């Protein structure tokens, strides 16, 4: 049955968002409630689950939750998942001994942990369910198919096309490359207070470039509002760079002055140090972010000249059972909106896989 993706204009703004999801960066910087340090027993459990899979060289992308038993840690992962979906929207789990592990060992352990949170989704046209975030020398300004994670440029605040995005830090840059987070719920509240007229503009669909990764039968861009109110949930989807680059298509109209003003205010609030939070990764850190209530960013960085020292993170996109309902229009980007089985990028010929090296 075809999915109805018609989005009606909003007449009245939803009320301001209350609760843990609407936080301010300085408050989070003074807190450690979002940090979960793995203890010795949990690390031993991870090692015990990982080791036989590595020895058999199991295809990581084909792993299932049952292949990676975590009887003790899984309860803690469930707590983290609740914090993501129903609380502050982000968490950091610290302590994987990646400096002592091979790439296969680190990737197997990380993927196995992620399976206890949700179902991995393809992150690009190549079907990568395990992504490598590393500077590959791409030019995201002049190359319409390049993705920002393949460069050392600043990313700018954005969301990914999945319920939860996870990053495992393997190696840090020589300088820069910090993670930046901000609550899109707090941005909503601030716009509601300051400029409700511009906030209403963000409930209109914005054409957003697919960057050459086009599902079968779809246009090279999708059209979804930045803010979406559905079944009592306020969700956000946002990538300003790709909203701008969608104007390269002949059938996409230029942004109006009002739209530019609304997007500028949204971004200026995300950039405000009174709202956002900057975190420095350590090797072995796993950062988890709820895309529907959060924006994430990465500062520009200077990398090491030696290839073996270059900044390198592994990424997961997860569809999470128990996540919020999303409006039908999200199917334009997520493929479908069924909870636990949505999101990711699937184009003709996509085959799911988990490469051990950047491609």
Residue, then its C-alpha position, 0 to 999 in steps of 0.5 A: x500500500x502506498x504511503x501518504x506523504x502529504x504534509x498539511x500546513x501547521x495552523x498552530x504551533x505545538x506547545x514548548x517542550x518540557x522535560x529532559x530533552x530540552x537541555x542547555x549546554x552549560x548545564x550538561x557540561x557541569x554534569x556527568x549523568x550522560x557518561x557511562x564508564x564500562x567496568x571490568x566485568x562488563x569489559x570481560x563480557x564484551x571480550x568473551x562475546x567478541x573473541x570467538x567471532x573474531x577467531x572465526x572471522x564472522x562477517x560483521x554485517x551478518x551478526x545478530x544480537x543472539x551472536x553477541x550475548x551480553x547478559x549483564x551489560x545489555x541491562x545497562x544498554x537498555x538504560x542508555x537507550x531509555x535515556x536516548x529515546x525518552x531523556x536527554x537524547x545523548x550518552x557516552x559509554x567509555x572504556x573500550x580498549x581499542x588501543x589494544x585491539x585490532x580493527x576487526x576486534x574493535x569493529x566486532x565488539x562495537x557492532x555487537x554492542x550496537x545490536x543490543x540497542x537497535x537494528x543497523x541500517x545502511x549509511x550510504x549507497x554502498x550499503x555500509x552498516x558499519x561506517x568509517x568516519x575519516x578524512x579521505x580528501x573529498x571536497x564536499x563543497x565542489x563535489x555534489x556526491x561527497x559526504x562531509x564525514x569523508x573530509x576534515x571540514x567542520x560538519x555543521x549541526x545536522x541530523x542523520x537519517x536514522x533513529x540513533x547514530x553511534x560513533x566509536x572513537x578509534x583515534x583522535x586528530x592532532x587538533x580539533x575534531x571535537x563533537x558538538x551537540x545541541x538539543x533541537x527541542x531547546x532550539x524550538x523553545x527559544x524560537x517559540x519565545x523569540x520568533x514564533x512567526x519564523x518557527x512556523x516556517x520550519x514546519x513547511x517542507x524543505x527540499x534537501x539534496x540526496x547527494x547522488x544517493x537516490x532510491x529507486x523511483x525517487x527524486x534526487x532530493x527529498x522534501x520534509x519540514x525541519x520540525x514535525x509534530x506527530x502523535x504528540x512528538x516533536x521531531x526534527x530533520x535538518x541538514x542546512x548544507x544539503x538544503x542549500x545544495x538542493x537548489x542546484x536542481x532545476x525544479x527546486x525553487x530558491x529559498x525565500x527571504x523568510x525561509x533563509x531568515x528562519x534557517x539562519x535563526x535556527x542555526x544561530x541558536x544551535x551555534x550559541x554556546x549557551x545552548x550547545x555542548x562540546x565534547x572531546x573524544x577519547x579512544x574507546x568512547x562510544x557516543x550515542x545520539x537520538x536524531x529526532x531530538x538532537x543535532x550533532x556537529x564536528x569541529x574542523x581538525x588538523x590530522x596527523x601526517x602518519x596514516x596509522x595515526x589519522x583521526x578515525x571513528x566507526x559509525x552505526x545507524x540504528x533503527x530502535x525498537x520502542x522508538x517514537x512514531x514518525x509522520x508518514x512524510x518521513x518515508x521520503x527519506x527513511x524508506x518507511x516509518x515502521x518502528x525498528x525497521x526504518x531509516x538508512x539509505x537504500x538505492x538500486x543494487x545496494x548490498x549490506x556489508x561492514x567493511x573493515x577499512x574506509x572506502 
